[in-house]
Amino acid sequence: MNKQFFFKQSISVLLSILLFVGCNSTDDKTILDIHTVSFDTDGGNTIEPVEVNDGNQVKEPTQPEKVGHEFLAWTINEETFDFETPITSDITLLATWEELEVTYQVTYSFDNGKEDSVVTVLEDQKLEIPSTPVKEGYLFKNWSIDGAPYDFETPVTQDITLTAVYEEVIDQFVVSFDPDNGGQLQQVTVNEDEMVQEPEAPTKEGYEFVGWYLGDDLFDFTTPITSNITIIAKWELGAGETTVTYATMSPEDFQAMELGEHAMVKAQLNRLGRGWAWGTEVFLIDEEGNNTKDLYTTSNYGCFTFPLVFSAGDAQLDGQTFVFDLVKDIYMSSPQVGFAYERNEEVNGQPAYNGMKWLAPMRHGIEFFDEVVRGNIRKVTFDETVKVLVGDTEISFVELDDAGELINLTSDQVSLFDSFLGKNQYVRTITKEGKIYSVLHNGVPQIKDSI
């Protein structure tokens, strides 16, 4: 063999090997990594993962779909994903959804000449039993669907129509009892000229049952039945909450009061002495035994019946228990009785206090009350004066003339009480000759939202 030829061939093979190796040996920086982007649709349709070169962006896929939901966004780590973001690692994007309300229509077909009623309900909602329909000469039996009685415990999963089913009444009459309390109409059949039995009295929260009425008249259950009739329950607003909790006047309670703050206290009135330009100086003992004399370190105890003056042992006042509207006033910084003006307040163009004595009349029209009555304002009538049923107590409303006498209201003043009807209120009252009164203050009823 020719040695020179063999050498040349060897060199050629070696160069080829080196060239091949040189072309396939690379720097890591020149080969791009590939990352996988997965899509978790959270119950929606499947979206296949895609591969993305390192540093490139992933294309946003077609919005997924999910029954009963609306697609909101793709997220990662609970934040909305920005599809402009370069992909540098494997990631999984999570679809977020908003649940849609699925509703159905329920049609009630009354089959009595009345127009059908259509209501919209949520999917899987159960229907409330509607009011019993009435058809002249028929007795209501049930609501049906596709000819079968409907079970109101069945969740609604589609549009449905419920039809009222009746039974014809022959040689009898239908008497319907409407409880007017949200309950179902009760129906019974009665032979002609026979009497219907009175049902058990219904109940209605917050109201008192008055009786069964046919039209505007209380129904007489000895009346022979000669036609189809509907008897309706009549209600009156109940007494409501009647508890009255009075304030106390311990030293701690007194110190906590702000200047000008009022407190309604039930207490015994006791004469202390003749006040200096004040009427009568007094002290009070409340129902818990707190004594206003314990509130002060001087001889002036800060309570006055102004301008009323009374003597020790006065059977109508001294030692008697009343309800006092006390106010911690600016001048004495003490509970006051009978007036509630601040020292520098002007009344009728002049100061309430002139540096020597109080010139203004009493703010509340009367100095104290016998009781505060609480309850629902149930009824307003006029009989010589305006009378208001508060809870279970009837109160006559009057005014106070310049001589301190009670005078009746007029029928025109009934409208003063319209806004209070149906509300639970507190009324300041006095008792005179066994009758309960409330005195208007500046023409306004002393009816309050709170004590």
C-alpha angles and dihedrals in degrees: 000000000000107000092204091055092049092052092051091049091050092051091050093052092047092051090050092052092048091048092050093048092045092053094050101041106092141180113247088237092064096057115074119222118231121223131196121229112198127194120216106195094186095227097336128112117303120266116192119234119252133212120233130187115244111277095014126114125248118235115241109249126227110285111270122235131226126178113253093007140094118221113240110175149312112264140189123194088358092300128107110264118237109218089206088070116113112240112235101160143015110290140177120216118208122213115226123206143191115219113236123219109244111206136185134196121240116198120201112204108197097187090206103098093275119123116258117262121223123197131180119227135180121254112277091012117140119230124241114232106257125225114289110264121227126222120182111251094006137096117224112239109174149308114273138197120199089349096306128101110267119239108220090203089070115107113235112244101160143016109291140179121217118199126202113238120207138184118220114239114219123194089354139085131231118233113195122198114204109196092193090213102102091272128121125281111254118217131192133174121234130189115243114277092010124116126248119233116244110247126226113286111264125228132226124186112251094008139091121227112241100181147277113301133197103201108317095335132087106250117245108218091204089068115113112239113239102159144017108286140176117217116198129205114239121212139193124202109263127239092264122195109348102172116121118195114194126208122251128224108215116151088259092052091047094050091049093057119101120229108273093019117139127222127185108221130179105213147145115263115224128183113236101173148298108309122228101252087329108098107239125352110223144172129217134217114199128210091271093053097256111152123206088218086071091062097067140051096205132067092256107087097187100234121112138170095222123221092352116098121196136171132240110272094024100160093210096053118006110087094001124127120240139158113256128200097213125190128193097229134203097237103051098016084223141106108281128205123209100007134052106184123129116239097253097036116123121225122186090350097308135085115271087225122035098192093267106050145349112274100181124090120243114294096221101044093239127047100230143353134236094219146346111233119205131192146096114310094239107167141007119201138163122232112149085321137012111290123194127194105220110184100312095332124096111212126193112215117216142159130239118237126209091269092055094252123139115243127190125249122240128243089254089067094062088092089066087077101046095097092055098056113119095012129114105241145167118237125194110223143179128201122226124175090345094306125114117231137176119203121218115237113217088340093307124113113247092235115136139187090226138015 
